[in-house]
């Protein structure tokens, strides 16, 4: 501090002597004028450019009349236009010195000069009020390091430099050793000339996207011109990597767009080679920034062996109204050599559209779209990520909905699509219209006084559906007949809910009635006819067109309750205090008449070639199905169980003694759910009991386990394909008496991860709590690039790396069992999914995913990924070791999107397999 203070004092003394000398010289030339002594306060000082700091003396000491002509004194001159349009304001934290002629101001320590939108800060500033120029630089500290170097702000533009000379009148300046941020990049220059507010000319400059003071890489520019927020134009330039110049290839000139808003331009393609399709240029095209509402991108791929692809995409948005994006892609892939037997072509397309409406646009109606439509070949041949490759199903929906205010009515219209790429089937529904009336109470008295009557609780709802759909192979779906192949119909559903009541105070009873009607434009008629060509009878199915009705109705009464059981532990010192068992039995009865009766006309019969009577459903192809045959009076039953334990908190001696409060106890779930369900048909003449469904879920030490199964209580005939009216209970022993296990499934998963160091689990005291003074404290530092190094732990004077690596690992197990025929082998599928991630350092990351088929004894799709963040560069390595997608890729590229083509790629495509 003494050194700094002496340096400042020395500068002030020298400056004072210079001012005295200049004052003496000036007084000798002008003996009739003196400089008025000014007293400057420490606060901010404003200098008006049209005023002068020099005042005339009294008349007795004024200039002689022969020095100026009388005409010149009486002449009226027009007022001059101010040189500057605003006041220059300045301040400093240490001191401000004004020269005796009042034309120069010297500022020390945290000097600030402002003029309109311009702000200059530095530790040493000289402001010349005569020339309207300012000079700024930093001051050395006690070790000679420059501090408080100039920072220049002009509106949104800001840069830092070593020295700066700037003229407020011409807006020009000379800048030494400057660094400015231009969009995503940075410009360094040894010497720069500021030509105007937005234009700079520089020599020996650097352009880089690295934000370090000493960039890891840059484009060395011998000369360049920078136009802020527009472009950067360079002369001859070459790349420098880690201070190593790469003279070849040299750029004769360069152009870097630097617009703060989006703009149109050419998209440079990437290049490479594949064994199957040859050399290629990919993702090249043009981007059109149409206006603030939408844009358009056109890109294409071309291969040396004839394959090609094109892609058109657009984004659009209207504030407070809607937004979305659209993508259309088409490709033609050629494999092998033409005129050879192994040559073939595949064509594919993809359409994606996403649209959403702003919720504030219209609260009563909305329009949205989520379209994902493509051919099966496009997905398999052009998938760029794991999820797209493994997915076999996709769906789309275009939806419009409307609701009427102050009414129970609403409507929605949907256009839906679904497809399965494994078998190339596609389903279209154009459209699906739903009209809905929410629950109303038609008998409720609005002016009722007193208790609500029974009939006032009766509610009625309505749902109407209209659908037109088809399912076919994706290559043939557009060739189907609209009248013969498409399925269409209208369905009406009217649920009527009667008021529920309590039976014996604990059993909740809920009666209901439902009616459903379907309207179709055709029905089927089947019969056996004699074919003279084959001289045998064949089944002939005719379609009869016209308005057709199909309806059904049913009654139901359901009952449910909850039963609780509690077992309290006798040992007062046990942490386990009690076990609670909750059972929820449900019982319902429903009746449905036999709609297979000929009086309804929904089912019909024909005689086969053996003279046997066969029943068939005249509406079996209906889009909403049809009523089933046979009278039903079924009793459905179910039982769900939940078991929980009441545990005392750890280290809670009071609770163990039985005197703690409820806050010191925790509930532990032993069995989340175990349920059984089935039904019994009272009217059926045989096979009255349905299959029994079992479902369960529990958690074991943080592992969620799900399981289920289906039991068939009946035996089968000797073929195993036909159930007979004989219970397994009467013919089997042991657990087999409960029935045949026809299907079962189980799944569970577990994840592991490293401890979170932020919670103090790695370096804490007893019980993982932080604060133990005996534990070593990790110390971290920074390398020469300002990046954090691996933490170091000091123990006994010896330093060790704190090698606590963050990691995650998860595995999932799934099993399915199926055996519908007791005399055939069961079908068992088992698989294990593994995934993991590990961070060797803050910059190194590794991950993997794989699946192991236990029955086949082999791995399926497997990926390994390694990545490294190199400050302003990224390195990645992706590897698929086996399978149809066997491939690898290595990439080293600049992090900035502006320099996305500055990269090194090495890859082996899965197309080459």
Secondary structure, 3 states (H helix, E strand, C coil): CHHHHHHHHHHHHHHHHHHHHHHHHHHHHCCCCCCCCCCCCCCCEEECCCCCCCCCCCHHHCCCHHHCCHHHHHCCCCCCCCCCCCCEEEECCCEEEECCCCCEEEEEEEEEEEECCEEEEEEEEEEECCCCEEEEECEECCCCCEECCCEEEECCEEEECCEEEEECCCCEEEEEEEEEEECCEEEEEEEEEECCCCEEEEEEEEEECCCCCCCCEEEEEEEEEEECCCEEEECCEEEEECCEEEEEEEECCEEEECCCCCCCEEECCEEEEECCCEEEEEEEEEEECCCCCECEEEEEEEECCCCEEEEEEEEEEECCCEEEEEEEEEEEEEECCCCCCCCEEEEEEEEEEEEEECCCCCCCEEEEEEEEEECHHHHHHHCCCHHHHHCCEEEEEEEEEEECCCCCEEEEEEEEEEEECCCCEEEEEEEEEEEEEEEECCCCCCCCCCCCCCHHHCEEEEEEEEEEEEEEECCCHHHCCCCCCCEEEEEEEEEEECCCEEECCCEEEEEEEEEEEEEEEEEEEEEEEEECCCCEEEEEEEEEEEEEEEEEEEEEEEEECCEEEEEECCCCCCCEEEEEEEEEEEEEEEEECCCCCCCCCCEEEEECCCCCEEEEECCCCCCCCCCCCCCEEEEEEEEEEEEEEEEECCCCHHHHCCCCCHHHEEEEEEEEEEEEEEEEECCCCCCCECCEEEEEEEEECCEEEEEEEEEECEEECCCCCCEEEEEHHHCCCHHHHHCEEEEEEEEEEEEEECCCHHHCCCCCCHHHCCCCCCCCCEECCECCCCCECCCEEEECCEEEECCCCEEEEEEEEEEEEECCCCCCCCEEEEEEEEEEEEECCCCEEEEEEEEEECCCCEECCCEEEEEEEECCEEEEEEEECCCCCCEEEEEEEECCHHHCCCEEEEEECHHHC
